[in-house]
């Protein structure tokens, strides 16, 4: 669990997450208990202790709920959210001033998650903090083990040979949560 500074932002309660996403609390609790979302501020540790979340956690919930609406399994959803967090942390180190979800609220910001044939994941970023289009791909079929880390590579173009394709507009989710 990452503990964030209370001075940086105010924590968000589970009730507020529920109201923003319009989903039952038990769905959100399930995502926490299955390790899909790790609260940045506080994890429940017994009776009377509540979870507290960051803006990034709210965004991660939005992504997880979108994936679950498409009946993506919880384990796959957790894996994709962890990859999103890794992408965000790496991008924060590489791009000055970049932080999710704030960086995606700019009108020209674009970040999409593409999932091809259930085995290949691509983050496609452009606009906003990105000076040029960025495509990062990873073969996630090889990384099904809990400790496995996929090898991420830069791509010249989106894949064209596939049977199935799932696309999540991460920038739209970020903007909708901010509205």
Secondary structure, DSSP 8 states (H G I E B T S, - for coil): -----TTT---EEHHHHHHHHT--HHHHHHHHHTTS---SSB---STT---EE-HHHHHHHHHHHHHHHTT--HHHHHHHHHHHHHHHHHHHHHSTT--TTGGG-STT-EEEEEEETTTEEEEEEESTT-SS-EEEEEE-GGG-STT----EEE-SS-----S-EEEEEHHHHHHHHH-
